Amino acid sequence: MSEGLRERHKRRTRRRIADVATGLFLERGFDRVTVAEVAEAAEVSVNTVYNYFPAKEDLVLPPDQASPRRLADIVRERPPGRSAAQAVLDRLREEVARRDRSLGLTEGFGPFFAMMRAAPTLLARLEELGHRMNDELAAVLAEETGTAPEDPLPRVVAAQISGYHSLIFGEIGRRVTAGEPPDAIAKAVTELLDAIEEMLGAPMLGYAVREECPCSE
């Protein structure tokens, strides 16, 4: 019970710090708010903020939500019979269908997105995240297909998957900036996913298909 209470307190403290920071960033801009000001507004010490969020950018893009392993994990978790590219398309469709907040398909995301776009350090973090996501995916594809280190194919496939993944997020951002509502954005993005799948073709959609697990009697 005692350990459970401590964990609950940690979650609440982390949430309070993040909520307070988001409010300040939206009000004044990311670059105009210091970690010390976040700590004061959240009624915690600066050290406490850094214990939960080692970098200021983590207050907006926490590693557990903006993970460089996102694409690699999707591919690792795919069911038998699904290729790497299809697994990522499937996940994006699921997230769009449920208006997942991680995609920005929620009311009020526009100001948050504008705040991120106005902060060079956050844009740099997103660019770095994209590169790391691509590298993690390429490593998983090479591992699962048993590809030789000098074979470029896993990197080529990873770049293609990362490319349409970024395209989806870019399309959402563009439409959010234009003030479109989440349902309209979701419809447009679903159509974009259809177009992507149609253009990928057999080589991409047939690459790294997970084999059915042999059943033991």
KATABEL-V872246 format. One record per run of one state. SS is the DSSP state (@ for helix, = for strand, . for the rest). FROM is the first residue (numbers start at 0). LEN is the number of residues. Records with the same first field share a line. If there is no record, write none. Layout:
SS = FROM-LEN / FROM-LEN
This chain:
. = 0-1 / 28-1 / 32-2 / 42-3 / 52-3 / 59-10 / 76-7 / 97-3 / 103-5 / 117-2 / 145-7 / 177-4 / 205-12
@ = 1-27 / 29-3 / 34-8 / 45-7 / 55-4 / 69-7 / 83-14 / 100-3 / 108-9 / 119-26 / 152-25 / 181-24
